Amino acid sequence: MTGRTTARPVTAHPATARLPAAGAARQPGRAVSLFAVLLALLILPTAVTGSGVALPHIGRDTGASLDALQWVMHSYNLTFASLLLACGSLADLAGRRRVFTAGGMLFTAASLASALATDVVVLDVMRGAAGVGAAALLTGGSSLLAATFDGAARTRVFAAVGIVTGGGLALGAMAAGALADALGWRSFFGLHAALMLLVLCAVPFLPESRGDTAARVDRAGTTVLIGGLFLLMLGTVEGPQWGWGSAGVLGLLAGSVLLMVVFVVVERRVRHPMLDLGLLRNAGFMALCLIPVVVSFSFVVLLPLLPGYLVVANGSSSRAAGATMLLMTLPVLVTPLAAGRLIRWGVPTQGVLGLSLVCLTAGVAWLAAALRPGAGPAELAGPLLVLGAGLGLNFGLVDGAVLTVVPPEATGTAAGLLNTLRLGSEAVVIAAAGAGLTGLTRDRLSGGPDRFPAYDGTAADLANEANAGDLDGSLSALPPGVRREFADFVAHGLTGAWHAVLWTSAAVCAALSVTIVAMLPRRRATTGTADADAP
């Protein structure tokens, strides 16, 4: 590869442009391309936000342990994040339509196999395969649109991409909850397969295009990167189960660090690296890359984990928990328009990004203060809406701002690295938060077996059940007279663990936000044009 990848073309802020006009896609191939890619990009984020809602149902059906259940989410996130750069190179080399098609076929097959799986290990493997397909779909699809549209039409198309992606985030939890309650968790993955079949029906009408003919897939770098992320996530997930000081966990974490060092060495030596390490010395670019990390600690971490809390601590159904999550995700559809208007009024982009960081940090701190057993949607609406507004204010703006801080020939590589850090941080933060919740909950429920002798299990078992979002089995085995007291005991212990994790997240977000503001270039955006989103 020659310093270029196509993981996600960096575009102007979607809020500064209208949706694609009819004339922007008059040619049938362009219209079909737009339909197919937008539908695919609507489906992909629902797998992130919806899987957490479906976990309690999966656990009851399969009898899986918490760590095995968590890999339903983690395997998808891991393969999705770690293969973006490699799939971008492959799309340039083999053809964007070919990679997009292969990704759609793999995603469809893996989703169908997920819907039919009876063993959680098979389900975990299939979700990992779906993540591979998602990486190919995102890179192939976005680069197809970039090659098919240009000028103002391309700006409008990627405005639609941003809105559709936000729609997927907003609908995922609600759709998973409604389907899991009404038809079972398998219907959620079955719907993914059915919708992706519609995408595949459009493939014969899609144009083919290729990028840099000198590009090569960095197999060594890809292998080492996947291995490093896998060991990091495995060590993080198993920390509460094996013990953080155990030889197994320490070995996994040390192996992850070693492989990351090897990755840097490989990228320095290979002829066509997937990553231009020179970008890491660009302070403005790295500041922009840290913004999605703040999003991961404040917003994304809640998507798969908070529904389980609502089910256990509030007694909510999966459908009700998913509906509550809409309070956090619906603002993503609206606030990008407000961000675009602020920029047109002359507010510098770094000011809008700073406001976004304030909302994200304040939102997670507010949630930490407001969260309690029995808290309804009205009590949680404030922090959840602020978190959604915080994401919406930078949604797409970060991608557009990258154009102004890297050389033109490096924008493809920059987009690939930005998306890898975005999805990689999501995967690692979700794994770390899940592990932290499990360990903290176990400590707070350590007196449970003694206090409730009828409970046939350990504090670790109880913590796993609570964080899996499913206490039904334990409650049904207890005498009716102590069930309410037992449920309250678990709810308060789980809430204490959540408070610790949320306050820690707020502190991390605050520290990162100060660092980002200090690193961002001090330049004012030129107003009035969609291409003026400079920090």
Sequence and secondary structure as in RCSB ss.txt:
>XXXX:A:sequence
MTGRTTARPVTAHPATARLPAAGAARQPGRAVSLFAVLLALLILPTAVTGSGVALPHIGRDTGASLDALQWVMHS
YNLTFASLLLACGSLADLAGRRRVFTAGGMLFTAASLASALATDVVVLDVMRGAAGVGAAALLTGGSSLLAATFD
GAARTRVFAAVGIVTGGGLALGAMAAGALADALGWRSFFGLHAALMLLVLCAVPFLPESRGDTAARVDRAGTTVL
IGGLFLLMLGTVEGPQWGWGSAGVLGLLAGSVLLMVVFVVVERRVRHPMLDLGLLRNAGFMALCLIPVVVSFSFV
VLLPLLPGYLVVANGSSSRAAGATMLLMTLPVLVTPLAAGRLIRWGVPTQGVLGLSLVCLTAGVAWLAAALRPGA
GPAELAGPLLVLGAGLGLNFGLVDGAVLTVVPPEATGTAAGLLNTLRLGSEAVVIAAAGAGLTGLTRDRLSGGPD
RFPAYDGTAADLANEANAGDLDGSLSALPPGVRREFADFVAHGLTGAWHAVLWTSAAVCAALSVTIVAMLPRRRA
TTGTADADAP
>XXXX:A:secstr
  S   SS     GGGS    GGGG SHHHHHHHHHHHHHHHHHHHHHHHHHHHHHHHHHHH   HHHHHHHHHH
HHHHHHHTHHHHHHHHHHH HHHHHHHHHHHHHHHHHHHHH  SHHHHHHHHHHHHHHHHHHHHHHHHHHHHH  
HHHHHHHHHHHHHHHHHHHHHHHHHHHHHHHHH THHHHHHHHHHHHHHHHTGGGS      TT    HHHHHHH
HHHHHHHHHHHHHHHHH TTSHHHHHHHHHHHHHHHHHHHHHHHSSS SS GGGGG HHHHHHHHHHHHHIIIII
THHHHHHHHHHHHH   HHHHHHHHHHHHGGGGTHHHHHHHHHHTT  HHHHHHHHHHHHHHHHHHHHHH  TT 
 HHHHHHHHHHHHHHHHHHTTHHHHHHTTTS GGGHHHHHHHHHHHHHHHHHHHHHHHHHHHHHHHHHHTTTHHH
H TT  S HHHHHHHHHTT  HHHHHTS HHHHHHHHHHHHHHHHHHHHHHHHHHHHHHHHHHHHHHHHS     
 TTSTT    
